[in-house]
Amino acid sequence: MTSKANDHPAWAAPYLARLGVDDPESLGAPSLDTLRRLHRAHVELIAFENFDIQLGRPQGIDPAESIARILAGRGGYCFNLNNAFAELLTVLGYDVTMHRGQINGSVATAKATADEYTTHMALTVLIDGERWSVDVGLANSHHEPIPLREGVHVQGSFRFELRPLPEIGPDAWRFFTDPAQTTFHSMDFTLAPATWEDFESRHVEFSTSPQSPYVMWFELFRRDAGCAEFVLDDEFTRDEGAGRRTTRLLQSAEELFEVATDVFHLDLSDIDDADRAALWDRVQRAGAEWRAKQESAEK
């Protein structure tokens, strides 16, 4: 992982190849257009996924392991995806800063101080004198970088919003996902710099605790210009924004892994038949339990 070609680590070229860049030198100097190109490709081609956590074999989140996962045709969750992308952008010459963030299910669950932000790894990139929110690990949100400016930011059919949080501090911001989305409400983050090691203890909890959402529920996400596609337990949803959403139940382990391969571009060849069957049983039971709770709540 340390040998270099053209002043880039050996892993940079295959990482860029996964993003559709066959000639790294063609990227030229850092630019906003190239940053947008790389960001779009990342969320389209490298999925947010928790297969290994669900299988009880959680991955590490250090940059080397996160990058190795991507080179092997896998994805990960925010601690993997944003960590790996930050490393790639840094190697390519971008001015990247990592930040502590917090996912909110609602405003009521938001933390009172930025010191409590631990559940999301956020990134910003300073380019041409302006700071941009860069996030390839926020599931069904960013398709492209978003300028760190207060107001509404529209990407395709999706409407996002950024607001400063002066009540938290001068460096605190809140990102609101599209109002029609149901996967999360918002993400708070502080512009104070962080390191990937700041997230290690939360990763251990997220990847092993029976109460962790990533242990309890299966998640798989990708974005493109026109839609967000995701699998939550055994339900496959295609969301084109503005209320245009279709959901269907997956019917078998074979269908789940076919969708993961064909739609989400994952190489899952290291998961054997026994693990596939066990994962499907777990996913199907979790989905049935969730639907039963929803039906009970509606009565």
Buried (B, 14 or more C-beta within 10 A) or exposed (E): EEEEEEEBBEBBBEBBEBBEBEEBEEBEEBEBEBBBBBBBBBBBBBBBBBBBBBBEEBBBBBBBBBBBBBBEBBBBBBBBBBBBBBBBBEBBEBEBBBBBBBBBEEEEEBBEEBEEBBBBBBBBBEBEEEBBBBBBBBBBBBBBBBEBEEEEBEBBBBBBBBBBBEEBBEBBBBBBBBEBBEBBBBBBBBBBEBEBEBBEEBBBBBBEEEEBEBBBBBBBBBBBEEBBBBBBBBBBBBBBBEEEBEEEEBEEBEBBBEBBBEBBBBEBEEBEEEBBEBBBEBBBEBBEEBBEEEEEEEE
